[in-house]
Amino acid sequence: MIKFYSFSLSGHSHRVELMLNLLGVEFEYVNVDLANGAQKKPEFLALNPFGTVPVIEDDGVVIPDSNAILTYLAKKYGGETWLSNDPAKAAAVQSWLTAAASKIASGPAAARLVTVFGASLDHEAAKATANALFDIMDKILSDRHFLTGNAANIADVAGYSYIAHAPEGGVSLDPYPNIRAWLGRIEALEGFVAMPVTKAGLVT
């Protein structure tokens, strides 16, 4: 059985939890107490030298990094449903994984880090990055149901958590009807699980 090292309020962790549930893969949840520095203990650093969640262990294979885990899970358990073998389609998915690690991380994720966890980041810059990203995404989603077409794949899973929780970081989703519709479609997928909502900085 997969061991899943996680922290419940981490959007990076939630991506993996969501993917595991969408795939119907059984796993053992291992809470990593970030507040007390469990991620910096030698036993955890042996799994991930960067000291971050999430991490999975699957039959002797250890994988850190949420996007790498999504790729692994899709390839091993999901087939082409979640990550196409077609080069052009796979590249389209990869572009959104890159966005998840860049614009989403420095935008809605960073804004939420400030309001929920008190991170010393530029909140206004993070909100501006989020809004610029959402302007683009809302246009892209005007003619498709999901980020790369009309079927969900790991691009949508990678993007969902921090965008759905953008209001916790002070970024409203009200101006973005197509994004809100996309979030609703993901939430309607069989196996969907939500990430806990916090109230700090919440806007609607």
N, C-alpha and C positions, 0 to 999 in steps of 0.2 A: 504493500500500500504506500502511496505517496505521503511523505511527511512535508507539511507546508508550514514554514516558519513565517509568522505574520504579526502585524499589529493592526488592530481593528479600525483605527482612524487613519490609516495610511491608504491613500488612493492607489499607490503602486501595488500594495498588497491586495486591495480590493479587485484590481484588474485580474489578478491570478485567481482569487476566490470565485469571481464571476465566471471566468473561463472554465474552471474545474466543475462548477455547477451546471453550466450550459452543456458541457460535454457529458455530464453524469458520471464523472470519475470519482471514485471513493478516495478520501484522503484523511489523514490525521492532522488536526490543527494544532500547531505548537505556538503559543503566544510568546512573543519576545518583548520583554518589559523594557521598552525604550526609555521610559522615564527614569529608570534606575540603572541604565547603562548596560543592560544585558547584551546589547549588540556589540559591545566592545570587550566582552569577556573572551578569553582564549578559545573556549569551546565553540563559540559562535564564529570568531574570526577564522577558525579552521575551516568553516564552511564557506564563509565569504570574507576575504581579507579586507574588503572595503567597509565592513561593519554596517551594512544596510539591509533592510528587509525590502522585498520578500526573498526567500530562498526555498527551493524544493529539493528533496532527495527522492529519487525514483529508481529503485532497484540498483543502488550503487552509483547512480549518476547524480551529481550535485550541480544545480544550476542556480546562480544568483541573477538578478536583474529581471524586472517584470516583463520587459518586451522580449528578452531571450526566452523566458519561461513560456510566454504565450506562443512563440514560434515552435518551441519544443512540444508543447501540449497539442497544438494543432497538427503538427506533423505525425506525432505518435498516436494520438487518440481521435483526431477529428477528420483526417483525410482532406480532400479538396474542398469540403464544405467551408472550412475556416481559413485555409491558406492554399490558394491555387498553385499548381505546378506550372501553369502557363507563365512564361517570363514577364510579359507585359502586365498581367494581372498581379503577379507577385511583386513587381516593382511598384505598382500603384499602392499596394498595401504597405510596402516598406516606406514609402514617402510619408504615410500617416504615422508609422511607428517613429520615424524621425521627428515629425511634428510633436508627437507625444513626449519625446525626450528633449525637445527644444522649446517651441512656442507654448505648448500646454504647460510644461514644467516651469517656465519663466513667467507665464501669465497667470491663469486661474489657480494653478497649484501654489505658486509663490504668494499670491494674494491671500490664499487660505492659510498658508504657513504663518503669515503675519497676524491674522485675526484669531486663529484657533490656537496656535502654539507660541505666539509672541516672538517670532523670528525677526532678527534685525535686518530686514530687507526694505527696499524702496517700494512701499505699498502702492503709491500712485503710479509708478512705472509699471508695476506688475498688472494693475488694473487696466492701464492703457494698452499693454501687450495683449491682455485677454480680449479687450474690446476689438482691437485690430484683427485678431485671429477670428473672433466670432463674426465679424463683418464678412470675412472671406468664406467661412464655413457656411453661413446662412445662405449665401448666394449659391454655393456648390450644392447644398441640399435642396435647392428649389426645384430640381428636376430629377431627383433620385431619392430612394427611401433610406439608403445607407451611404457611407462615405465613398465607397468605390463602385456603387451600383445599386441594385435592388435586392441584394441579399446581404445579410450580416456576415462579417468575418472578423479576424482579430484586430483589424484597424479600428472598428467600432468599439471593441472591448477595451483597447488601449486608450481610446479617447473619452470613454463614457464617464469614469469616476470623478475626475477633477472638473469636468465640464458640468456634470449634474450638480456638483457641490460648489460651483462658482459663487452662488449667493452667500455662502458662508464666508467668502473672502471679500464680500462687498461688491461683487459684480453681478448686476441684474441680468437675467435671461429674458426679461419682458420684451426687449426690442428684437428678439430673434425667434420668430415663430417657427421657422424651419428647423432650427436646432431643437426647440422644445418638442416638435413632432418627432424628430429623430430619437431623442431621449425616450419618448413614450414608446416608440417601436422596440427599442432595446428592452425596456421594462416589461414589454408584453411577450418577450421570448420565453419559451419553456425553460425552466431552470434558473430564471433571473433571481438574484439575491441583491438586496440593497446594502449600501454602506451606512453606518449610523450617521445621523444628522446632528451637527452641533449648532448652537444658537449664536455663537460669537460672530459679529459682523454681518449677520444674516440680512439680506435684502431680497425683495421679491419683485 
